[in-house]
């Protein structure tokens, strides 16, 4: 027996059986592809939302810094430094209400 005959014999012995595809395997692969596509769309939407909210937060922070430079407000913040934290918490609550998320801590 030469190498070609041995390769042919091994090929026939080790080849998968002929027949229809395994339906369970095909369904798992199709489900995996669908889940990957759904995840890709979810991730793209999440990144868009994150970028939008980061820009909004930067705008609010810039506005707050600009307003804090008004002499009357600057004097009030200098006299009561804890006032800034109350203002920021109030701003966070207003933002949460505007966004429509009543479950802020959830």
N, C-alpha and C positions, 0 to 999 in steps of 0.2 A: 504494500500500500504506500503510495507516494503522498507528498504534502497536499496536492490538489484534491485527492480522494478523501484524505483525512479532513480537510477544510470543508468539503462538501458534506461529508457525513456529520461532522459537528454542527454545521449550519442547519441541516435538516433536524437534528436531534434537539437543538437548543432554540429553534425558531418558535415564536408564539403560535398557538393554534389558530387556524383560519376560522373566521366566523365574524359575526357582527361585533361592533364595539361595545365595551362595557357601558351600559346606560348610566349606571351610578357614577362612574368616573366622568363621563361626559357632562352630566348634570352638575357635579362638583366644580368642574372647570368653568362651565358657563356661569355658575353662581359666583365663583371667584372673580371672573372678569367683570360681571355686573357690579359686584361690591367694590372693586377697584375703581371703576368709573364713578360710582356714587361717592366714594371717598375723595376722589380727585375734584369733583364738583363742589363738595362740602368744604374742602380745604381752600379752594380758590375763593369761595364766598366768604369764608372766615378771614382770609388775608385781606380781602377788600374791606370788610367791616373793620378790621383792626387798623388798617391804614386810614380809613375815614375817621374813626374815633380818635386816633392819634393826632390827626390834623385839627379836629375840633378841640381837643384838649389843649393843643399848642395855642390855638386861637384864643381860647378862654384864659389860659395862663398869661398870654401877652396882653389881653385886655385888662386882666386883673392887675398886672404890673403897671400898665399905663394909668389905670384909675388910681392906684396907690401913690402915684407921683403928684396927685392933686394936693395942694398945700393943706387943706382942711382935713382930708382923709389921712395924709401922711402924719399930721399932728395927732390925730386920734389913734392911729396905729402905734405911734411912738409912745403915747401915754398909756395905752393898754395893749401890750404885745399879744396877749391871749385872744384878742378880738379877731386876729387874722385866722385862727383855727376855727372859730365859730363861723366866720364868713365862708371858709372853705367847706365845712361840713354842710352848711346851708346850700352852698352852690352844688355840692354833690347830691343832696336830696332833691333839689330842683331838677338837676340833670336826670336823675333816676325817674322822676315823675314824668318828665317830658319824653323820655325814651319809652315810657309805658311799662316799666319793669317794677312792679310792686314788690317783688321778691328780691330786693337788693342784696341781702345777705345769703341767699340760697345759692 
